[in-house]
Amino acid sequence: MNVADAIKMKRAVRKFLDKPLTDDVVTTILNAGRRSQSSKNNQAWQFIAIRDKQILKDLSGCGEWAGHIAGAALCVAILTPDPSEKFQIMFDAGQAAAFMQLAAWELGVGSVPASLYEFEKTRAILGFPAEWHLRIALSFGYAADEEKLSAMPKKGGRVTLDEVVHWEKW
């Protein structure tokens, strides 16, 4: 995979085919998250890999825009220690999420993150211990519309580099 192409071409995929991912594909995605960078190599995360359709449906109701989880072939819940303790915790979880999404893209698997806001409901559904927290989850699956996986960027869809970069000082 050419990383520059992946950065330029990867798109959020929210609608998936009703087709399972193989164990090898799932393992590759999870290993990408496990291998991602973390502050001081703390690796302060745990992943819950979810394929069960009822659990996916239940979890999809835990965030305002998390409905795509219900149709995913795989959801990866990224658990962290208390995110209010250190900024790096969520930054590292984000890196794990990005690594998993890039690995999936290379395999032809679409993905999109979801923010989950019903904290105790997610704990009840997934049964994780009180010292762990769930704020983000990723949906994975084969795109219902394959063009969505690598569609060309829309013109005007991104701000220009000059609009976001300040050199040396603001």
N, C-alpha and C positions, 0 to 999 in steps of 0.2 A: 504494500500500500504506500502510496505517496502521501505523506502527511499533509503537505500543502493542499493537495486535492481534497483530502478528507475535510480539512478545515473549511475550504471554500464550498464544498458540495453537500455536506451532511445537512439534512433537514429533519425537523421534528416529524415523526410519524405517529398519528393518534388513532388510526383505524387499521386493524390487522385482519389478516386471513385467519380462518379457524383451522390452523395448521400448527401442530406442535413443533417445538425446537428439539433437535436431537440432544442427547446427553453430552456429546462432544462439543456442540455449539454452546450449550449452557455452561459447561466447565470452562471453555475458553473465555466467555464473557466474565464469569466470576473470577477467574485467575487474573484477568486484566485489572479488575478492581483491587484485588489482593496485592498486586505488584505495583500499584500506583505510589507516587511519592507521598510522604507524610512528614510533618514537622518533627524533627529530631528522630525520625524513623519510629515514631510512637505506634503507628498503625492502629490508631484508636477508633476502630470500627468493627462491626460485626454485620454480616449480611444474612438476611432471610430470603431464600429463593422460593418463590411461590408459583405453583402451577395449577393448584386446585381451583376449579372454576368458581365454587361457592366462596372461597376465601378471597379470590380476586374481586368478585362482585361486592362482597362485604367491605373490603378495603377501599373500593372505588367511591364509597360514600363518605370517606373521611377527609375529603378536601373539595373545595368548591369547583375546581377544574380537574379533578382526578378521575372522571368518568371513563377515560381511556383504559384504566387498569382492568376494568371488567372484561374487555375484549382482548387483552394481551395473552400471549402464549406463556409469558414469564413476567413476573414482577420481582424486582430485587429491592427489598426494603433495606435502607442503609441506616443502621443503628449506630449511635455515638454516645459517649459519655455526655453529661449535662452540657448542652451547647452554650449555656450562659457562662460557663467557667472560663473558656478561652476562645478567642476568635479563630485560632488555628483549627479547632475541632471541626467546624463547619467548612472551612476552606479545604481541609484534607478530605472530608466527605465529598465535597464537590469535585475534587481531583479524581477520587475513586469513581464517581459517577461518570466523569468525562472519559476516563480510560475505558470503562465498560461500554459506553456508547460508541466510542471509536472502534473498539474490537468488534462490536456487533455490526457496525456499518461495513467493515471490511468483509464480513461474512454474509452480507446481503440481508441483514436483519435490521429492521427499523426500531427506533426507540424515542422516548420522550420522558422527561422528568415530571414528577407531580409533587407539589407541596401538600403535606398532610397536616391538618390543624386540629383534628379531634384526637388529642394525645392519648387520653385514657381509653377511648374506643379502639384505637389501633392496638394498644397494649392488651385489651380484652380479646381482640380478634386473633392476635399473633402470639400471645402468651409470653412475651419477653420480660425479663426481670426489671425491677424498679430502677436499678442503677443505669439502665440503658434508655435512650430516647430516640424516637423516630420522627423525623421532620421531612425527609425526602425519600421518594421511592421512584424507581424507573420501570416503565413498561417496555417490553420487548416483544417483537413478533414480526412475521413477514408482512410487508405492507400490502394492504388491500388494493392500493393503487401504486404499482411498482415505480411509476414516475416520481412519486413523492419522496422516494428514498434518496434520489440525487438530482432533483429538479434544479435547473439553472436558477441562480438568484434572481429575484424580481428586480427590475430596474427601480431605483429609488428606495429599495427595501432596507438599505443600511445607510447610516450616516457616513460621511466621508472621513478619511483619516484626519484631514485638517480640522474637522469639526470636533474631534475627540482628543487630539494630541496637542499638548502644550510643551514646548521645548525649553528646558532649563528651569523656567519659572512659569507661573500662570500668566 
